[in-house]
Amino acid sequence: MTQTPAAASPPIIPEQRHVTWAVTLQVSWAGIKRRFFRSLITMSGVVLAIAFLTYMQVMNDIVKSLILANDVVLNAMLQKAGVDIYAADSSDRMMILLIILSLMACLVGIINSMLMSVTERIKEIGTLKCLGALDGFIIRSYFIESSLQGVAGTVLGCILGLIVALAAATSNYHGYVMKCFPWLSATGSLVISLLIGTLLSVVAAILPAYLAAKKQPVDAMRVEE
Amino acid sequence: MSISEDIIIKASGVTKVYQLGAEAVHALRGISLEVRRGEYLSILGPSGSGKSTFFNMVGGLDRPTEGNVVVDGYCLQELNQKQLAWVRCHKMGYIFQSFNLIQTMTALENVSIPRIFAGETPAQAREAAAEILTVVGLGHRLTHLPSQVSGGQQQRIAIARALVNRPSIILADEPTGNLDLRTGEEIINLLGEMKEKFGITVITATHDMKMLSASDTVVWIKDGRADRVARKGEFEVSIGTIDGKTLA
């Protein structure tokens, strides 16, 4: 009754503001938590690939440091295990190729499972857009989900790889492993594994997140087949 | 001025043409319609009539090929993505046939989403959500997941979610389509109550008879045109037919 505006100018329409990363995390957390089993399966690919990478690196570090020890008994053990102790670099081209292949399989695995989750959630994404979600919110929540899975999987993979490498080395070289354990280079290897795993899962999220954000609000009306 | 302020939705000459291969499909052939503030409007029509297309235009979910839709003073065609998202968030509440609740979120979390999109902190949003859930009669189901409550209760959660930002318009697409007779009736009554309580305009796409008797205005859409508009009292509701028209 009294709210008649003085001027008949068209109203200025505000733009919807972005939801912060922190709040997006809080909103997506419920889904990540309750889809935990599913996440575990997605994660297992990352865990195995990163475990393999970590194992290869740490094993290489250990062998190098054992060669440097230049102990007679140890050299015999190394030769028995098939290590060429006179080679300058003991890293094997074949192994590098295998590592790259396993990382690529892992990347494709994450992309595939994230794409599946986009298809499954078309209706949900449409609904969120009806409720006022911007593309950015959808992108952020997919990124958060994928990177959390990736980081968790990477940490588990590093631990697994380290344990397996230590066990394998100890069974071959016994007490020598701990005696001349290459703390510095092994730590460096773990950091490299962590970085590669995290990077991989973030890169894998790009395409699915983009495709998810391109879904339209009208997709909320979709009838399930 | 005073008359135009009473009109909350004004659709003028809305057409929609889809390109299906080489063929152009005319889903809407020019619909003009005015909806008064606080009205309960039902859109009726068989599938393929353009009912859903028109409903989506009014809801800002789809853009017309020609013509325009003005909602609460905002011409939807002139808005950019972010403005449209703002209008959806603050001015409209959506209710769906299949409820469309986020399955991994509790009732409280579901209802708090629109508040969070409007810029509130999750804690503030949950407070408002709890309040409106109590209004729709679900104060005792706050921490339940959608899968843990009945269909009628799920639709109540959805109604709470649609209301939580105090919109001017509620858009309900077949809100009783997935519910049994009695529950459907309860949902219609609840929508009517909320309409009165918050002074909201309700627009439904439906072919539910019970819905018609609650409507102030009924629009029949046929072959992409508004075939007939009837105000309350101008249409008779009887079983099977409405005012002599059989429903397809």
Chai-1 contact restraints between the chains, C-beta under 6 A:
chainA,res_idxA,chainB,res_idxB,connection_type,confidence,min_distance_angstrom,max_distance_angstrom,comment,restraint_id
A,P11,B,G73,contact,1.0,0.0,6.0,A-B,restraint_1
A,I13,B,Y74,contact,1.0,0.0,6.0,A-B,restraint_2
A,I13,B,Q83,contact,1.0,0.0,6.0,A-B,restraint_3
A,P14,B,W86,contact,1.0,0.0,6.0,A-B,restraint_4
A,E15,B,K82,contact,1.0,0.0,6.0,A-B,restraint_5
A,E15,B,Q83,contact,1.0,0.0,6.0,A-B,restraint_6
A,E15,B,W86,contact,1.0,0.0,6.0,A-B,restraint_7
A,Q16,B,K82,contact,1.0,0.0,6.0,A-B,restraint_8
A,Q16,B,A85,contact,1.0,0.0,6.0,A-B,restraint_9
A,Q16,B,W86,contact,1.0,0.0,6.0,A-B,restraint_10
A,Q16,B,C89,contact,1.0,0.0,6.0,A-B,restraint_11
A,R17,B,G119,contact,1.0,0.0,6.0,A-B,restraint_12
A,Q26,B,P122,contact,1.0,0.0,6.0,A-B,restraint_13
A,A30,B,T104,contact,1.0,0.0,6.0,A-B,restraint_14
A,A30,B,M105,contact,1.0,0.0,6.0,A-B,restraint_15
A,A30,B,E109,contact,1.0,0.0,6.0,A-B,restraint_16
A,G31,B,T104,contact,1.0,0.0,6.0,A-B,restraint_17
A,R34,B,T104,contact,1.0,0.0,6.0,A-B,restraint_18
A,E124,B,I102,contact,1.0,0.0,6.0,A-B,restraint_19
A,T127,B,N100,contact,1.0,0.0,6.0,A-B,restraint_20
A,C130,B,Y94,contact,1.0,0.0,6.0,A-B,restraint_21
A,L131,B,I113,contact,1.0,0.0,6.0,A-B,restraint_22
A,L131,B,P114,contact,1.0,0.0,6.0,A-B,restraint_23
A,L131,B,F117,contact,1.0,0.0,6.0,A-B,restraint_24
A,G132,B,A85,contact,1.0,0.0,6.0,A-B,restraint_25
A,G132,B,R88,contact,1.0,0.0,6.0,A-B,restraint_26
A,G132,B,C89,contact,1.0,0.0,6.0,A-B,restraint_27
A,G132,B,F117,contact,1.0,0.0,6.0,A-B,restraint_28
A,A133,B,F117,contact,1.0,0.0,6.0,A-B,restraint_29
A,L134,B,A85,contact,1.0,0.0,6.0,A-B,restraint_30
A,P217,B,L61,contact,1.0,0.0,6.0,A-B,restraint_31
A,V218,B,N56,contact,1.0,0.0,6.0,A-B,restraint_32
A,V218,B,L61,contact,1.0,0.0,6.0,A-B,restraint_33
A,V218,B,D62,contact,1.0,0.0,6.0,A-B,restraint_34
A,A220,B,N100,contact,1.0,0.0,6.0,A-B,restraint_35
